[in-house]
Amino acid sequence: MRTNYIFKLLEKGERIDGRKLDEFREIKVLPNAIERAEGSSRVIMGKTDVIVGIKLEIGVPFPDMPNMGTLKTGAEFSPIAHKDFEPGPPSEDATELARVVDRGIRESDCIELEKLCITEKEKAWDVYVDVHIINHDGNLIDASSLAAVSALLNARIPKLEDKTVIRTEFTGKLPVVKKPITVTIGKIMNNFLVDPTKDEEDIFDSRLSVATIEDGKICAMQKGNKTGLKESDVEEMIKLSTKKAKELRKLL
Amino acid sequence: MGKKSDIVLIENGKRLDGRKPLEIRDTEMKVGVIPNANGSSYVRFGKTIAIAAVYGPKLLYPKHLQESDRGIIQCRYNMAPFSVDERVRPGTSRRGTEISKVIKLAFEPVLFLENYPKTGIDIYVEIIQADGSTRVTSVNAASLALANAGIPMRDLVVGLSGGKISDTIILDLDGKEDNNSEADVPVAFMPNKKEITLLQMDGQLTNEELKDIIKNVMKNGEIVYKKQIETLKKRYDE
C-alpha cells in the first residue's frame, strides 16, 4: 500500500513527506554528546538517530605500517532502533555500514595516523570509531558517516603516563585534517533520491554511496541493492552526491 | 571486595561530587525518544545515561520459546563501546547477561503476562554513558518505556542503589563510589505495593547496615518514583 503510494507520488516527482527528490530531511548535528568518550557526536536526520563515539586505546602498529596509529570502525544495530534489529553479532548490513563509514575516513586520509605513533613498531594509538544506532528511519550510511567525522573533529588525545592512559587530561586534539562527506543516492525507476526514509530505501532499485573530500575528489564508493546501473546513471549520481556533500559539510 | 580503598570518598559529610550521603544525583527523564519503538525512554542519573525501548507484546519466534498460557519478557542490557573509559568490546559478556536477567525478573511481578499467551515483550536497554548504578538506571528506563508502550502494569518499578563508604550509608553510587565502596546494593521495588523486585549486593555489611540501606533506598526512592510519574504525565499533557 505504502509502497504503491510512494511509486505513485514519484511518477509526479513528489515524495511521501513532501520533500524534493534531492532534499535532505532536517538535520541536527550535536557534537560532544557523550562526555566520557574522547570524541562523540549525535546526528539526527529526520527520524534517524545515530550516535558515534570515539575511544583511543594503546595498541600495536601493523607490521607494514610500523610508525602509524590504526583506525578501527564498528557499527551496532542495537535492537532499540528498529523492530527488525535483533541482539546478536553484527549482521551483514551492520558490517557493511561499518566498512563504508571506515572507508570514507580512511581513504580520505582525514586522520594523520602517523602522528599517532608513540613508539615505532611497538606502541601507537588505536582510534575506535563506534557507530550506535538509536532509531532507524533510513539513510544510516550518510547519518553515521557525518556523525563519525563530527565526532573525530572534536576528539582529543588523552594523556599518557608511562603505560597508563589518563582520561581526564588531554595532550591535544586528534589530528583530523579533512572532512570526508558521504552522500548516498538512491535510484527508483528513473528518479534519483537523496536522504531516503526507511520506506523509500526499502524499494530502491539501486543505490550508490559516494564519499567526497573538500577539493571535490572522490575517496570511496559503495553500490548497493539488486539492480544494475548504467554508466550515465553513475555519472549523474556522483554529480548529485558531490553537490549535496557541500551542503552537509557546512553542518560540521 | 569489601575492603576499604585508599581513596577518600566522603569528607565532612560530603561526597566527592559535593552530595550529602543520601542525596540522589541530578536526574533527567524523558519518554517517547525512539519513534520506531512501542515505548521508549531516556534516563540520566548524573553522568549515567540509559536509553530503553520496548517492542511488543508480539507473537514470539522461534516457536519453542512460546509459553502457551503466558507471555514472556526478553531483556537485553548492553553498554555502548564508548560508554566508559576503556572501550567495551561489543557482544555478549557474562556481566551483561546477568544484568539482563535480573532486570527482566524485576518486571515479572509487574506485568500481566498471563494476558499475552505465546507472545514476547522485548525490553532493550542501551547504556550510552556509564558512571555507576547502570542497572538501576536501566530499571527506571525500562519502567518508563513499558508505561510509554501502554502495557498495563500493576505498579511502576523504581531502581536505586545504596551502599556504604566510611561507615556512612549512601545512595545512588557514581562510578568511583561503585568501585571503591565497602558495599553496594542495587535495589528495585514497586513503590505502591512495597515489594522488592531486584536485590543484589556485593561487599560486606552487618545485618543492621543492610536493613538501613534498604530502608533508605525505599524511602528516598519516592523521589525517583515522583519523577517517573511527572515524566509520564508531562508526556500525555502535551
Interface residues (C-beta under 8 A of the other chain):
Chain A: I34 E35 R36 A37 S40 K47 D49 I51 G53 I54 K55 E57 G74 E76 S78 P79 I80 A81 H82 K83 P87 P89 P90 Y128 D130 H132 I134 N135 H136 D137 V165 R167
Chain B: V33 I34 P35 N36 A37 S40 K47 I51 A52 A53 Y55 R76 N78 A80 P81 F82 S83 V84 D85 E86 R87 P90 G91 D122 Y124 V125 E126 I128 Q129 A130 D131
